[in-house]
């Protein structure tokens, strides 16, 4: 198919309209945000003094930081394990080629869509209001976004399988369970593990950030240190989180390479 070539004058007109439109959207956004630029510039002169406070470390609290970090990682792993079990069952019920009835597939996909539409922050807030602050609310709240992500990913992998596998097994009189265990699972192990490894990294990041609203773990410790303006402790916690996330990302990347 041939590409439509625009004349130079028309191309310049389109570029000009695009630039004017982008500038207009920016100005409208600034207007509705009601930014106090004067106040920002007056406070900006003191930014250097504040930044200097972050160059100190509080290594005395390192055992407490590591302990709370372990709590966050435990919540991430615990919610991932529960999410995997629930997603494994729901995905085979939700995939069109393995669902016992078409309406079951529609129902499962509808439920997962609702779960995915609600942000993890909202799940945590609802459970904190119900169960109170702490690790139980954090673990339970993270199960929902984990289950939503994995179930949708698993369903996609199942529905991408070759229909000939299912038809061949059906012609031999294989049951639904045999079709799943003997026909589909051998080909699904690698994609499932890839999705799980990706979600592991996301769960750890979410467990840290959601801890700042009462889910427990190192996020709660960071929020308390911010409230007390304890800059050395804030810097130490942030560096610990940074090193942890880098380590997790390297491990997940290596795991993906091994799976391939």
Number of C-alpha atoms within 10 A of each C-alpha: 3 4 5 6 7 10 9 9 9 10 12 12 12 13 12 12 12 12 12 12 12 12 12 12 12 11 12 11 12 12 10 8 9 8 11 9 9 9 9 10 10 10 10 10 9 10 10 9 9 10 10 10 14 15 11 13 17 14 13 9 12 15 10 13 22 16 12 20 24 14 18 30 21 17 29 26 18 17 24 26 17 17 22 20 13 18 24 16 12 24 27 21 23 31 25 20 19 21 18 14 12 14 12 16 21 15 13 19 22 13 13 22 14 10 18 17 11 13 11 19 16 11 19 26 20 13 18 21 10 10 15 15 19 16 21 15 23 30 24 19 25 26 24 23 25 27 27 23 19 26 29 20 17 26 24 15 17 23 16 12 15 12 10 9 13 19 12 13 17 14 8 8 10 16 11 15 10 15 19 18 11 13 18 17 14 10 14 16 11 14 16 19 15 17 17 22 18 16 20 22 17 15 23 23 18 21 30 26 21 24 23 17 18 21 31 26 28 29 26 22 22 24 17 15 17 13 9 11 12 15 20 16 25 22 19 21 24 14 13 16 20 12 11 16 16 11 12 16 17 12 14 19 14 11 15 16 10 8 12 8
